[in-house]
C-alpha cells in the first residue's frame, strides 16, 4: 500500500497539514482581565481543518496549549491579572497534523478598569426663620 498527497487511484489519499498558518492573526487587550485572539483559516487548508492550537506563554514560567474548535475564528483568554503580559501564537490542524505557526503576538492587559466617581456635595445652611 502506498500513500500519496494526491488522489491517484489505487493510492490512498492523505491530506497534508495546512499549507499556511492561520491568516490575519491578531491579539488584543479587552480590559484588565482578558485578551482576544482573532484569525482567519489558512490558505491553502490542504484538507478539512480539524481545529486550531493556541500557544500561550504567560511570561511567569507557565505556558499552555489551548485547542479550539475548527469553526472558531476567535478566542477570549480570560481570568488574567491586571497588567499581565501574554504571548500567543496559533496553528491550524488537519487529521494529519499541524501547519506552520503564526508570528508570536504580545498583549498586556490594562492596569485597572476605568471608573467614574461622582461626588455630590450638599451644603445646608441653617438660617433663621
MDAnalysis code that builds the backbone (N, CA, C; Angstrom):
import MDAnalysis as mda
import numpy as np

u = mda.Universe.empty(387, n_residues=129, atom_resindex=np.repeat(np.arange(129), 3), trajectory=True)
u.add_TopologyAttr("name", ["N", "CA", "C"] * 129)
u.add_TopologyAttr("resid", np.arange(1, 130))
u.add_TopologyAttr("resname", ["UNK", "UNK", "UNK", "UNK", "UNK", "UNK", "UNK", "UNK", "UNK", "UNK", "UNK", "UNK", "UNK", "UNK", "UNK", "UNK", "UNK", "UNK", "UNK", "UNK", "UNK", "UNK", "UNK", "UNK", "UNK", "UNK", "UNK", "UNK", "UNK", "UNK", "UNK", "UNK", "UNK", "UNK", "UNK", "UNK", "UNK", "UNK", "UNK", "UNK", "UNK", "UNK", "UNK", "UNK", "UNK", "UNK", "UNK", "UNK", "UNK", "UNK", "UNK", "UNK", "UNK", "UNK", "UNK", "UNK", "UNK", "UNK", "UNK", "UNK", "UNK", "UNK", "UNK", "UNK", "UNK", "UNK", "UNK", "UNK", "UNK", "UNK", "UNK", "UNK", "UNK", "UNK", "UNK", "UNK", "UNK", "UNK", "UNK", "UNK", "UNK", "UNK", "UNK", "UNK", "UNK", "UNK", "UNK", "UNK", "UNK", "UNK", "UNK", "UNK", "UNK", "UNK", "UNK", "UNK", "UNK", "UNK", "UNK", "UNK", "UNK", "UNK", "UNK", "UNK", "UNK", "UNK", "UNK", "UNK", "UNK", "UNK", "UNK", "UNK", "UNK", "UNK", "UNK", "UNK", "UNK", "UNK", "UNK", "UNK", "UNK", "UNK", "UNK", "UNK", "UNK", "UNK", "UNK", "UNK", "UNK"])
u.atoms.positions = np.array([
    [0.854, -1.172, 0.000],
    [0.000, 0.000, 0.000],
    [0.901, 1.236, 0.000],
    [0.619, 2.186, -0.868],
    [1.404, 3.416, -0.915],
    [0.513, 4.601, -0.583],
    [1.143, 5.663, -0.132],
    [0.413, 6.874, 0.226],
    [0.820, 7.999, -0.701],
    [-0.104, 8.873, -0.966],
    [0.165, 9.998, -1.848],
    [-0.568, 11.220, -1.336],
    [-0.045, 12.399, -1.648],
    [-0.755, 13.628, -1.274],
    [-1.753, 14.028, -2.344],
    [-1.808, 13.259, -3.415],
    [-2.841, 13.470, -4.437],
    [-3.747, 12.262, -4.431],
    [-4.839, 12.326, -5.134],
    [-5.803, 11.229, -5.106],
    [-5.775, 10.427, -6.400],
    [-4.617, 9.868, -6.729],
    [-4.474, 8.994, -7.896],
    [-4.721, 7.560, -7.455],
    [-5.763, 6.944, -8.006],
    [-6.032, 5.552, -7.657],
    [-4.908, 4.698, -8.199],
    [-4.488, 3.615, -7.590],
    [-5.053, 2.960, -6.421],
    [-4.423, 3.408, -5.111],
    [-3.818, 4.564, -5.058],
    [-3.199, 5.057, -3.840],
    [-4.269, 5.451, -2.823],
    [-3.892, 5.498, -1.575],
    [-4.776, 6.010, -0.537],
    [-4.482, 7.492, -0.382],
    [-5.517, 8.304, -0.375],
    [-5.343, 9.750, -0.290],
    [-4.991, 10.166, 1.134],
    [-3.982, 10.973, 1.269],
    [-3.592, 11.512, 2.561],
    [-3.525, 13.022, 2.425],
    [-4.343, 13.714, 3.180],
    [-4.308, 15.173, 3.137],
    [-3.132, 15.651, 3.966],
    [-2.309, 16.526, 3.423],
    [-1.185, 17.036, 4.212],
    [-1.654, 18.056, 5.250],
    [-0.716, 18.527, 6.028],
    [-1.020, 19.554, 7.019],
    [-1.377, 20.854, 6.301],
    [-2.013, 21.812, 7.001],
    [-2.356, 23.085, 6.357],
    [-1.131, 23.739, 5.709],
    [-1.359, 24.376, 4.569],
    [-0.280, 24.963, 3.792],
    [0.232, 26.282, 4.320],
    [-0.482, 26.895, 5.241],
    [-0.018, 28.153, 5.843],
    [-0.504, 28.220, 7.281],
    [-0.033, 29.241, 7.966],
    [-0.532, 29.465, 9.328],
    [-1.911, 30.123, 9.244],
    [-2.643, 30.192, 10.359],
    [-3.895, 30.948, 10.346],
    [-3.616, 32.391, 9.902],
    [-4.441, 32.911, 9.037],
    [-4.216, 34.235, 8.458],
    [-4.783, 35.340, 9.344],
    [-4.248, 36.538, 9.172],
    [-4.738, 37.743, 9.868],
    [-4.796, 37.552, 11.386],
    [-3.813, 36.876, 11.948],
    [-3.799, 36.615, 13.384],
    [-3.555, 37.913, 14.148],
    [-4.489, 38.260, 15.028],
    [-4.343, 39.436, 15.882],
    [-4.623, 39.032, 17.323],
    [-4.083, 39.814, 18.221],
    [-4.173, 39.506, 19.642],
    [-4.300, 40.845, 20.337],
    [-5.453, 41.123, 20.956],
    [-5.662, 42.447, 21.525],
    [-6.244, 42.400, 22.925],
    [-5.990, 43.461, 23.649],
    [-6.444, 43.593, 25.032],
    [-7.939, 43.896, 25.063],
    [-8.619, 43.294, 26.026],
    [-10.047, 43.526, 26.209],
    [-10.318, 43.859, 27.675],
    [-9.483, 44.723, 28.267],
    [-9.652, 45.115, 29.664],
    [-8.545, 44.568, 30.539],
    [-8.708, 44.661, 31.851],
    [-7.648, 44.231, 32.763],
    [-7.597, 42.727, 33.004],
    [-8.604, 41.985, 32.538],
    [-8.663, 40.565, 32.863],
    [-8.706, 39.636, 31.664],
    [-8.731, 40.156, 30.442],
    [-8.797, 39.267, 29.291],
    [-8.234, 39.890, 28.020],
    [-7.862, 38.989, 27.104],
    [-7.372, 39.353, 25.780],
    [-8.100, 38.485, 24.762],
    [-8.200, 38.976, 23.530],
    [-8.909, 38.257, 22.476],
    [-7.955, 37.990, 21.322],
    [-7.918, 36.731, 20.874],
    [-7.177, 36.350, 19.670],
    [-8.187, 36.170, 18.541],
    [-7.844, 36.668, 17.339],
    [-8.713, 36.514, 16.163],
    [-7.863, 36.066, 14.977],
    [-8.460, 35.285, 14.074],
    [-7.740, 34.784, 12.909],
    [-8.725, 34.376, 11.824],
    [-8.176, 34.082, 10.646],
    [-8.924, 33.515, 9.525],
    [-8.282, 32.171, 9.196],
    [-9.035, 31.262, 8.558],
    [-8.457, 29.957, 8.207],
    [-7.247, 30.107, 7.283],
    [-6.347, 29.137, 7.343],
    [-5.173, 29.183, 6.471],
    [-5.564, 28.964, 5.010],
    [-4.680, 29.346, 4.124],
    [-4.903, 29.118, 2.699],
    [-3.573, 28.722, 2.075],
    [-3.466, 27.562, 1.508],
    [-4.496, 26.535, 1.360],
    [-4.673, 25.732, 2.655],
    [-5.881, 25.176, 2.802],
    [-6.145, 24.380, 4.000],
    [-5.587, 22.966, 3.867],
    [-5.447, 22.493, 2.626],
    [-4.952, 21.121, 2.363],
    [-5.787, 20.072, 3.077],
    [-7.077, 20.203, 2.988],
    [-7.972, 19.250, 3.630],
    [-8.855, 19.966, 4.635],
    [-9.578, 19.195, 5.407],
    [-10.500, 19.750, 6.388],
    [-9.743, 20.174, 7.644],
    [-9.966, 21.414, 8.063],
    [-9.376, 21.894, 9.310],
    [-10.115, 21.208, 10.459],
    [-9.357, 20.556, 11.346],
    [-9.963, 19.854, 12.483],
    [-9.884, 20.665, 13.769],
    [-9.209, 21.813, 13.723],
    [-9.127, 22.681, 14.893],
    [-7.909, 23.584, 14.815],
    [-7.747, 24.374, 15.859],
    [-6.622, 25.301, 15.977],
    [-5.955, 25.088, 17.331],
    [-4.654, 25.261, 17.365],
    [-3.909, 25.242, 18.625],
    [-3.422, 26.652, 18.907],
    [-3.735, 27.157, 20.087],
    [-3.251, 28.458, 20.529],
    [-2.171, 28.210, 21.578],
    [-0.969, 28.678, 21.289],
    [0.159, 28.516, 22.204],
    [0.289, 29.783, 23.029],
    [0.098, 29.659, 24.342],
    [0.065, 30.814, 25.238],
    [1.235, 30.723, 26.218],
    [2.011, 31.794, 26.291],
    [3.109, 31.909, 27.249],
    [2.762, 33.072, 28.173],
    [2.592, 32.776, 29.455],
    [2.180, 33.787, 30.423],
    [3.345, 34.600, 30.992],
    [4.566, 34.311, 30.557],
    [5.764, 35.056, 30.967],
    [6.024, 35.011, 32.465],
    [5.437, 34.040, 33.140],
    [5.711, 33.871, 34.574],
    [6.198, 32.452, 34.833],
    [6.697, 31.813, 33.775],
    [7.180, 30.448, 33.897],
    [6.159, 29.402, 33.515],
    [4.939, 29.819, 33.176],
    [3.918, 28.866, 32.773],
    [3.490, 29.128, 31.330],
    [3.093, 28.061, 30.668],
    [2.566, 28.163, 29.312],
    [1.533, 27.061, 29.137],
    [0.727, 27.176, 28.096],
    [-0.315, 26.190, 27.843],
    [-0.647, 26.164, 26.360],
    [-1.275, 25.082, 25.930],
    [-1.802, 24.968, 24.575],
    [-3.315, 24.840, 24.696],
    [-4.026, 25.719, 24.020],
    [-5.491, 25.700, 24.042],
    [-5.965, 25.171, 22.697],
    [-6.736, 24.092, 22.719],
    [-7.272, 23.512, 21.489],
    [-8.650, 24.107, 21.236],
    [-8.803, 24.700, 20.044],
    [-10.020, 25.427, 19.702],
    [-10.741, 24.690, 18.559],
    [-12.060, 24.748, 18.574],
    [-12.895, 24.090, 17.562],
    [-12.571, 24.587, 16.145],
    [-12.798, 23.761, 15.130],
    [-12.449, 24.143, 13.755],
    [-13.268, 25.294, 13.177],
    [-14.450, 25.554, 13.719],
    [-15.275, 26.645, 13.194],
    [-14.980, 27.987, 13.853],
    [-14.166, 27.981, 14.895],
    [-13.865, 29.209, 15.639],
    [-12.906, 30.103, 14.849],
    [-13.097, 31.402, 14.986],
    [-12.171, 32.380, 14.401],
    [-11.732, 33.403, 15.451],
    [-12.078, 33.150, 16.721],
    [-11.598, 33.984, 17.814],
    [-11.668, 33.200, 19.112],
    [-10.867, 33.665, 20.067],
    [-10.853, 33.036, 21.380],
    [-10.600, 34.115, 22.426],
    [-11.408, 34.122, 23.485],
    [-11.245, 35.075, 24.575],
    [-10.499, 34.384, 25.717],
    [-9.296, 34.844, 25.991],
    [-8.492, 34.323, 27.093],
    [-8.771, 35.203, 28.302],
    [-9.457, 34.638, 29.304],
    [-9.882, 35.447, 30.450],
    [-9.244, 34.972, 31.747],
    [-9.679, 35.556, 32.836],
    [-9.153, 35.278, 34.178],
    [-7.672, 35.631, 34.310],
    [-7.252, 36.657, 33.592],
    [-5.879, 37.132, 33.701],
    [-5.792, 38.176, 34.807],
    [-4.596, 38.571, 35.136],
    [-4.380, 39.614, 36.136],
    [-4.222, 40.962, 35.453],
    [-4.570, 42.049, 36.143],
    [-4.321, 43.369, 35.565],
    [-2.825, 43.554, 35.268],
    [-2.545, 44.158, 34.130],
    [-1.197, 44.482, 33.669],
    [-0.337, 43.231, 33.468],
    [-0.970, 42.130, 33.048],
    [-0.252, 40.874, 32.782],
    [0.142, 40.802, 31.318],
    [1.390, 40.471, 31.056],
    [1.882, 40.331, 29.681],
    [1.697, 38.883, 29.239],
    [1.162, 38.704, 28.027],
    [0.886, 37.378, 27.487],
    [1.403, 37.323, 26.048],
    [2.030, 36.210, 25.687],
    [2.490, 35.967, 24.324],
    [1.659, 34.835, 23.750],
    [1.257, 34.940, 22.469],
    [0.426, 33.907, 21.865],
    [0.763, 33.734, 20.391],
    [0.679, 32.489, 19.929],
    [0.768, 32.165, 18.507],
    [-0.248, 31.066, 18.231],
    [-0.476, 30.765, 16.941],
    [-1.521, 29.804, 16.592],
    [-1.101, 28.938, 15.410],
    [-1.655, 27.724, 15.374],
    [-1.520, 26.834, 14.225],
    [-2.900, 26.282, 13.893],
    [-3.060, 25.823, 12.652],
    [-4.270, 25.106, 12.246],
    [-3.911, 23.624, 12.166],
    [-4.914, 22.761, 12.385],
    [-4.704, 21.310, 12.345],
    [-5.592, 20.662, 11.299],
    [-5.063, 19.623, 10.659],
    [-5.863, 18.682, 9.875],
    [-5.712, 17.326, 10.557],
    [-6.308, 16.293, 9.985],
    [-6.185, 14.947, 10.560],
    [-4.736, 14.471, 10.556],
    [-3.917, 15.012, 9.655],
    [-2.518, 14.595, 9.558],
    [-1.642, 15.277, 10.602],
    [-1.927, 16.538, 10.918],
    [-1.120, 17.248, 11.898],
    [-1.255, 18.753, 11.796],
    [-0.309, 19.454, 12.428],
    [-0.330, 20.920, 12.487],
    [0.393, 21.544, 11.314],
    [-0.108, 22.705, 10.920],
    [0.568, 23.511, 9.926],
    [1.554, 24.451, 10.595],
    [2.102, 25.403, 9.827],
    [3.072, 26.342, 10.391],
    [2.446, 27.282, 11.420],
    [3.308, 27.771, 12.304],
    [2.904, 28.663, 13.383],
    [2.845, 30.117, 12.904],
    [1.944, 30.895, 13.494],
    [1.906, 32.334, 13.232],
    [3.082, 33.006, 13.938],
    [3.327, 34.234, 13.617],
    [4.287, 35.034, 14.369],
    [3.733, 35.221, 15.779],
    [4.598, 35.228, 16.761],
    [4.166, 35.414, 18.151],
    [3.688, 36.851, 18.344],
    [2.513, 36.994, 18.931],
    [1.937, 38.312, 19.224],
    [1.960, 38.527, 20.737],
    [2.058, 39.776, 21.137],
    [2.139, 40.121, 22.554],
    [1.021, 41.081, 22.930],
    [0.492, 40.910, 24.121],
    [-0.500, 41.853, 24.655],
    [-0.296, 41.962, 26.160],
    [-0.623, 43.114, 26.696],
    [-0.573, 43.333, 28.146],
    [-1.941, 43.862, 28.565],
    [-2.548, 43.186, 29.531],
    [-3.868, 43.615, 29.985],
    [-3.783, 45.013, 30.595],
    [-4.919, 45.692, 30.631],
    [-4.980, 47.022, 31.233],
    [-4.665, 46.935, 32.724],
    [-4.218, 48.056, 33.283],
    [-3.907, 48.071, 34.712],
    [-5.152, 47.916, 35.562],
    [-6.149, 48.705, 35.307],
    [-7.396, 48.639, 36.078],
    [-8.541, 49.062, 35.182],
    [-9.713, 48.759, 35.620],
    [-10.892, 49.247, 34.902],
    [-11.045, 50.732, 35.184],
    [-11.464, 51.439, 34.187],
    [-11.692, 52.868, 34.379],
    [-13.062, 53.047, 35.024],
    [-13.084, 53.779, 36.105],
    [-14.339, 54.005, 36.817],
    [-14.568, 55.502, 36.942],
    [-15.792, 55.856, 36.916],
    [-16.176, 57.255, 37.072],
    [-16.823, 57.400, 38.436],
    [-16.248, 58.256, 39.222],
    [-16.812, 58.532, 40.530],
    [-17.462, 59.911, 40.494],
    [-18.654, 59.979, 40.974],
    [-19.366, 61.246, 41.054],
    [-19.599, 61.533, 42.528],
    [-19.156, 62.686, 42.952],
    [-19.335, 63.082, 44.340],
    [-20.317, 64.244, 44.359],
    [-21.347, 64.081, 45.125],
    [-22.346, 65.133, 45.257],
    [-22.202, 65.726, 46.658],
    [-22.013, 67.003, 46.709],
    [-21.880, 67.691, 47.995],
    [-23.095, 68.601, 48.163],
    [-23.764, 68.422, 49.260],
    [-24.921, 69.261, 49.568],
    [-24.544, 70.136, 50.777],
    [-24.648, 71.412, 50.572],
    [-24.347, 72.333, 51.670],
    [-25.664, 72.840, 52.217],
    [-25.840, 72.592, 53.458],
    [-27.057, 73.037, 54.126],
    [-26.700, 74.202, 55.003],
    [-27.314, 75.307, 54.738],
    [-27.044, 76.495, 55.525],
    [-28.241, 76.722, 56.419],
    [-27.969, 76.737, 57.663],
    [-29.037, 76.930, 58.636],
    [-29.325, 78.428, 58.724],
    [-30.492, 78.745, 58.494],
    [-30.867, 80.151, 58.565],
    [-31.925, 80.373, 59.646],
    [-32.202, 81.620, 59.943],
    [-33.233, 81.917, 60.930],
    [-34.565, 82.081, 60.227],
    [-35.599, 81.596, 60.843],
    [-36.941, 81.692, 60.267],
    [-37.749, 82.745, 60.970],
])
